[in-house]
């Protein structure tokens, strides 16, 4: 594969994009876990469980 004289820019742009998308995915997963814990805590306080 020949990317020409702009190879560094192209590879860097793809690497940066992969880093940003990976960070967004990890952040969403961490937030999901936190929200599940908060919801479980709230459900435990009221003693009720809704479906």
C-alpha positions as CSV (number, residue, x, y, z in Angstrom):
1,X,0.0,0.0,0.0
2,X,1.5,3.3,-1.1
3,X,0.1,6.3,0.8
4,X,2.5,8.8,-0.7
5,X,4.0,11.8,1.0
6,X,1.0,12.2,3.3
7,X,1.3,8.8,4.9
8,X,2.1,10.2,8.3
9,X,-0.9,12.5,8.3
10,X,-3.2,9.7,7.1
11,X,-2.0,7.2,9.7
12,X,-2.1,9.8,12.5
13,X,-5.6,10.8,11.6
14,X,-6.8,7.2,11.7
15,X,-5.0,6.6,15.0
16,X,-6.4,9.7,16.6
17,X,-9.9,8.8,15.4
18,X,-9.6,5.3,16.9
19,X,-8.4,6.8,20.2
20,X,-11.3,9.1,20.4
21,X,-13.9,6.5,19.5
22,X,-12.3,4.0,22.0
23,X,-12.4,6.7,24.7
24,X,-16.1,7.4,24.0
25,X,-16.9,3.7,24.2
26,X,-15.0,3.2,27.5
27,X,-16.7,6.3,28.9
28,X,-20.2,5.1,28.0
29,X,-19.5,1.7,29.5
30,X,-18.3,3.2,32.8
31,X,-21.3,5.5,32.9
32,X,-23.6,2.6,32.3
33,X,-22.1,0.8,35.3
34,X,-22.5,3.8,37.5
35,X,-26.1,4.3,36.4
36,X,-26.9,0.7,37.1
37,X,-25.4,1.0,40.6
38,X,-27.3,4.2,41.3
39,X,-30.6,2.6,40.1
40,X,-30.0,-0.4,42.3
41,X,-29.3,1.8,45.2
42,X,-32.5,3.8,44.7
43,X,-34.5,0.6,44.3
44,X,-33.0,-0.8,47.5
45,X,-34.0,2.3,49.5
46,X,-37.6,2.2,48.5
47,X,-38.0,-1.5,48.8
48,X,-40.0,-1.6,45.6
49,X,-39.0,-3.0,42.3
50,X,-40.7,-2.1,39.0
51,X,-40.4,-4.0,35.8
